[in-house]
Amino acid sequence: MLWQLMQVHPGKTIGVLSGLILGILYIWLGFLNTLVILVFVSTGFYFGRKYDNRESLTDVLDRILPGKFTKY
């Protein structure tokens, strides 16, 4: 049933499941710990997306922190 729902309404299903997981984390861990987890997950997603798109991670890091990752 979940697979059928995922095929028909993928955005709504992912949104509801994400909200459920975040709600459980909020109740279980508290607001600040949940916020820290979200920051780490978002950062991992961002770098993972860049890696999947075959972008150079050093270029991405150089845009974030200019001059720190440039090789001369």
C-alpha positions as CSV (number, residue, x, y, z in Angstrom):
1,M,0.0,0.0,0.0
2,L,2.8,2.4,0.8
3,W,4.5,1.6,-2.5
4,Q,1.3,2.4,-4.4
5,L,0.9,5.7,-2.5
6,M,4.5,6.5,-3.3
7,Q,3.9,6.1,-7.0
8,V,0.7,8.1,-7.1
9,H,1.7,10.9,-4.6
10,P,5.4,10.8,-4.0
11,G,5.8,14.3,-2.6
12,K,2.9,14.0,-0.2
13,T,4.1,10.6,1.0
14,I,7.6,11.8,1.6
15,G,6.3,14.9,3.3
16,V,4.1,13.0,5.7
17,L,6.8,10.4,6.5
18,S,9.3,13.2,7.1
19,G,6.9,15.0,9.4
20,L,6.2,11.8,11.3
21,I,9.9,11.1,11.8
22,L,10.6,14.7,12.8
23,G,7.7,14.7,15.2
24,I,9.0,11.5,16.9
25,L,12.5,12.9,17.1
26,Y,11.2,16.1,18.6
27,I,9.3,14.2,21.3
28,W,12.1,11.8,21.9
29,L,15.2,14.1,21.8
30,G,14.0,17.6,22.2
31,F,14.1,20.6,19.9
32,L,17.8,21.5,19.8
33,N,19.0,17.9,19.3
34,T,16.5,17.5,16.5
35,L,17.7,20.7,15.0
36,V,21.3,19.5,15.1
37,I,20.3,16.2,13.4
38,L,18.5,18.2,10.7
39,V,21.6,20.4,10.0
40,F,23.8,17.3,9.6
41,V,21.3,15.5,7.4
42,S,20.9,18.6,5.2
43,T,24.6,19.0,4.9
44,G,25.0,15.4,4.0
45,F,22.3,15.7,1.4
46,Y,23.8,18.8,-0.1
47,F,27.3,17.2,-0.5
48,G,25.7,13.9,-1.7
49,R,23.8,15.7,-4.4
50,K,26.9,17.5,-5.5
51,Y,28.8,14.2,-5.6
52,D,25.9,12.6,-7.6
53,N,26.0,15.4,-10.1
54,R,29.7,14.8,-10.6
55,E,30.6,18.2,-9.3
56,S,34.1,18.6,-7.7
57,L,33.8,18.7,-3.9
58,T,36.8,20.9,-3.7
59,D,35.1,23.5,-6.0
60,V,32.0,23.4,-3.7
61,L,34.1,23.8,-0.6
62,D,36.1,26.6,-2.2
63,R,32.9,28.5,-2.9
64,I,31.9,28.1,0.8
65,L,35.3,28.8,2.3
66,P,37.3,30.7,-0.4
67,G,41.0,30.1,-0.5
68,K,41.0,27.2,2.0
69,F,40.8,24.3,-0.5
70,T,42.6,25.8,-3.5
71,K,45.8,24.0,-4.6
72,Y,48.6,26.1,-6.0
